[in-house]
Amino acid sequence: MAHAHKGKKKVSKAMGAILKAPKKVEKVVETVAKYVNKTHWDTKEAFAAAIDASGINPNAINVNSEWDFYQSDKDGYKNHLKLEN
């Protein structure tokens, strides 16, 4: 029983130290610049030509799906295929 009492004192001291620590932490929020796509295609054919010119296997990409994805957010399109205009 005496040993259990010592352990409780150690825990109490540790908890006291934790409770005395500053309660609020400042949060630093960094402003992240929005990505802006610098490559633009006007037609699906130009987009398909850019895919052909990139050297990527045409069977590896669904041009229609990729074009729809590009059309959904032209400025936010990440150009993960590294396509050129």
VENZIRA-V169923 format. One record per backbone hydrogen bond with DSSP energy under -1.0 kcal/mol. NH is the residue of the N-H (numbers start at 1). CO is the residue of the C=O. E is the energy in kcal/mol with one decimal. If there is no record, write none. Layout:
NH:CO:E, NH:CO:E
//
This chain:
5:1:-1.6, 6:2:-1.6, 7:3:-2.0, 8:4:-1.7, 9:5:-1.6, 10:6:-2.0, 11:7:-2.1, 12:8:-2.6, 13:9:-2.5, 14:10:-2.3, 15:11:-2.7, 16:12:-2.4, 17:13:-2.2, 18:14:-2.0, 19:15:-2.7, 20:16:-1.6, 37:75:-3.0, 47:43:-1.8, 48:44:-2.7, 49:45:-2.4, 50:46:-1.8, 51:47:-1.8, 52:48:-2.4, 53:49:-2.6, 54:50:-1.1, 55:52:-1.1, 60:57:-2.0, 63:61:-1.0, 66:62:-2.6, 67:63:-2.7, 68:64:-2.3, 69:65:-2.3, 70:66:-2.4, 71:67:-2.8, 72:68:-1.6, 77:73:-1.0, 82:79:-1.9
//
